[in-house]
Amino acid sequence: MTNARIWLTIGLLAVWLAAPSALSTRSTTPGDALSTPEITNVTPAAPGLSTKPQRLAVAGTDFLEGLTLMITTPGGQSLRFGGADIQNRRQGSFEVDAVLDAKGNYSLVVTNQDGGVSRPFVVTVQAPAKRPTIDSVTPAKVTKSNSPQIFTVRGSLFEAGLTVFLTDPTGTVKTLSGNAIADVTPSSFQFTAILELAGEYSVEVKLPSGAVSNTSVIVAE
C-alpha cells in the first residue's frame, strides 16, 4: 500500500511539472480584467468638411495591437477601421485616414482584441466659414499723403464689425476698425486710412467669424 501511495504522489507531481501551461492559461480566461483603452485627444480637433480622406491622429492610453476603431457619423452610419487602416500604432497613439463628409458630431470608439472598449470620443466637423471677397478698391491709385483718405471696397459677404488689414510697402500691418470703417453693406463699405509712403498697400478684410478675404492692392505715388 505504501508503494502505491508513493507512486501516486510521484505521478501527480510529474503531471504538474510537465504541464505548467495550465496555470498560464488561466491568466487569459474571460474572468480576468480587460484592457482599458481611452481616447484623450484627436488632431485636428476641428477637422474640416471634405469628401477626401483626412489623417486623424488619435492619442490616449492602452491601444493594443490588433485594435479596431469605430466611427459613428452624424447620420448614424458606423465606419469600422482595422488591420492596415490603423497606422503608426503605439500604446498611446495611432493614426487613421477617414472621410468626414457630413457636418456634425462624429463618435470614435476603440476596441482592443481582448474586448476592452473605450468611451466614445466626440469630434465635431463644421462647414468652412464663407470668405468675403474683394472685387475692387477705389481709388486704386492715390498720391501719398499724411492726411486721411477715404477708400471704397466693393465685393461680397461683408458684415458689420469687419476689420481691414492694411499692409504698407515696408510690410507693417495696420488694423483698421471701429470709426475707420463706415457704410457697411453685404456688397460694399468704406474705410479711412493714411498712406504716407510711396509703393503698394495690400488690403484684406476679416469678418467677426474669422473668415479672411482675398487681397487687393492700392498704389501710392
C-alpha positions in Angstrom: 0.0 0.0 0.0 2.8 2.4 0.9 4.5 1.8 -2.5 1.2 2.6 -4.3 0.8 5.9 -2.4 4.4 6.9 -3.2 3.9 6.1 -6.9 0.6 8.0 -7.0 2.3 11.1 -5.4 5.2 10.9 -7.8 2.8 10.6 -10.8 0.7 13.6 -9.8 3.9 15.7 -9.3 5.2 14.6 -12.8 1.9 15.7 -14.4 2.0 19.1 -12.7 5.6 19.7 -13.7 5.0 18.6 -17.3 2.0 21.0 -17.8 2.9 24.4 -16.3 0.9 25.9 -19.2 -2.3 25.1 -17.2 -1.5 28.0 -14.9 -0.6 30.4 -17.6 -3.8 29.7 -19.5 -5.9 30.9 -16.6 -4.4 34.5 -16.9 -6.3 35.0 -20.1 -9.6 33.4 -19.1 -12.7 35.5 -19.5 -12.9 36.3 -15.8 -9.6 38.3 -15.9 -9.5 42.1 -16.2 -9.8 43.6 -19.7 -7.6 46.3 -21.1 -9.0 49.9 -20.7 -8.3 51.8 -23.9 -9.1 55.5 -23.6 -9.1 58.3 -26.3 -8.0 61.6 -24.8 -7.3 63.7 -27.9 -7.8 63.8 -31.7 -5.9 66.0 -34.0 -7.1 68.1 -35.8 -9.5 69.0 -33.1 -11.9 70.5 -35.5 -11.4 68.8 -38.9 -12.9 70.4 -42.0 -15.7 69.1 -44.1 -14.3 67.1 -47.0 -15.1 64.3 -49.4 -11.5 63.2 -49.4 -9.8 61.1 -46.6 -8.2 63.1 -43.8 -5.5 61.9 -41.5 -6.7 61.8 -37.9 -4.1 61.4 -35.1 -5.7 59.7 -32.1 -4.0 60.0 -28.7 -4.8 58.2 -25.5 -3.8 55.1 -23.5 -3.8 51.3 -23.7 -4.1 51.0 -27.5 -3.1 47.3 -28.2 -2.0 45.6 -31.4 -5.0 44.5 -33.5 -7.3 47.2 -32.2 -10.3 48.4 -34.3 -11.7 51.9 -34.4 -15.5 52.5 -34.9 -16.5 55.9 -36.1 -20.2 56.8 -36.0 -21.2 59.6 -38.4 -23.8 62.4 -37.7 -26.3 60.3 -39.7 -25.8 57.2 -37.5 -23.7 55.2 -40.0 -20.9 53.1 -38.5 -17.5 53.1 -40.1 -15.1 50.3 -39.0 -11.3 50.6 -39.3 -8.9 47.8 -38.5 -5.8 46.0 -39.7 -3.9 48.1 -42.2 -6.3 51.0 -41.6 -4.6 51.6 -38.2 -1.3 53.2 -38.9 1.7 54.0 -36.6 0.1 52.4 -33.7 1.8 52.8 -30.3 0.3 52.2 -26.8 -0.5 55.9 -26.6 -1.4 56.8 -30.2 -2.3 55.7 -33.7 -3.4 57.3 -37.0 -6.2 56.6 -39.3 -7.5 58.1 -42.6 -11.2 58.8 -42.6 -13.7 60.6 -44.8 -15.6 63.2 -42.9 -18.1 64.5 -45.4 -21.1 65.5 -43.2 -21.3 68.4 -40.8 -21.9 67.4 -37.2 -20.6 65.2 -34.4 -18.6 62.0 -35.1 -18.2 59.5 -32.2 -14.9 57.5 -32.1 -14.6 54.2 -30.1 -11.6 51.9 -29.8 -12.0 48.2 -29.2 -9.0 46.0 -28.3 -8.8 42.3 -29.3 -9.3 41.3 -25.6 -12.7 43.0 -25.6 -11.6 46.2 -23.9 -13.7 49.2 -25.2 -13.1 52.9 -24.8 -15.6 55.5 -24.0 -16.9 57.5 -27.0 -14.8 60.5 -28.0 -16.7 63.2 -30.0 -15.1 65.2 -32.8 -17.2 68.0 -34.4 -16.9 68.7 -38.1 -18.0 72.1 -39.2 -18.5 73.6 -42.7 -15.8 76.1 -43.6 -16.8 79.7 -43.0 -17.7 81.6 -46.1 -15.0 84.0 -47.1 -15.7 87.6 -48.0 -14.5 88.6 -51.5 -12.9 91.9 -52.6 -13.7 92.8 -56.2 -12.2 96.3 -56.2 -10.9 99.1 -54.0 -11.3 102.6 -55.3 -9.4 104.7 -55.8 -6.8 102.1 -56.7 -4.1 104.7 -57.2 -3.5 107.7 -55.0 -0.9 110.3 -54.0 0.9 109.6 -50.8 -0.2 111.9 -48.0 -0.1 112.4 -44.3 -3.8 113.2 -44.4 -6.6 110.6 -44.1 -8.0 109.3 -47.4 -11.3 107.5 -47.9 -11.5 104.3 -50.0 -14.5 102.3 -51.2 -14.3 98.5 -51.2 -16.7 96.5 -53.3 -17.3 92.8 -53.2 -19.5 90.3 -51.3 -20.3 88.8 -47.9 -19.2 91.9 -45.9 -20.6 92.2 -42.4 -20.9 94.8 -39.7 -18.0 94.6 -37.3 -15.5 93.7 -40.0 -11.8 94.6 -39.8 -9.4 95.8 -42.5 -5.7 94.8 -42.5 -3.7 97.4 -44.5 -0.1 96.4 -45.1 2.2 99.2 -46.2 5.2 98.9 -48.5 7.6 98.1 -45.6 5.4 95.2 -44.5 3.9 96.9 -41.5 0.3 95.9 -40.9 -2.2 98.4 -39.7 -5.5 97.2 -38.3 -8.5 99.4 -39.2 -11.8 99.0 -37.3 -14.4 101.0 -35.5 -14.8 104.5 -36.8 -12.3 103.8 -39.6 -15.0 101.6 -41.2 -18.3 103.1 -42.5 -21.4 102.3 -44.5 -21.1 98.5 -44.4 -23.4 96.6 -46.6 -23.0 93.0 -47.9 -21.5 94.3 -51.2 -19.5 97.4 -50.1 -18.1 99.5 -47.4 -15.7 102.4 -46.9 -12.5 102.8 -44.8 -10.3 105.7 -43.9 -6.5 105.4 -43.9 -3.3 107.4 -44.1 -1.0 106.3 -47.0 2.2 108.3 -46.3 4.7 106.0 -48.1 5.1 105.5 -51.8 4.5 102.0 -53.0 1.9 99.2 -52.9 -0.5 98.7 -50.0 -2.4 95.4 -49.7 -5.9 95.3 -48.3 -7.6 92.3 -46.6 -11.0 92.1 -44.9 -11.6 89.9 -41.8 -15.1 89.1 -40.6 -16.1 88.7 -37.0 -16.3 84.9 -37.7 -12.6 84.9 -38.5 -13.0 84.4 -42.3 -10.5 86.4 -44.3 -10.9 87.7 -47.8 -8.5 87.7 -50.8 -6.0 90.6 -51.1 -6.4 93.7 -53.2 -3.8 96.4 -53.9 -3.7 100.2 -53.7 -0.7 102.1 -55.2 0.5 105.3 -53.6 2.8 107.5 -55.7 
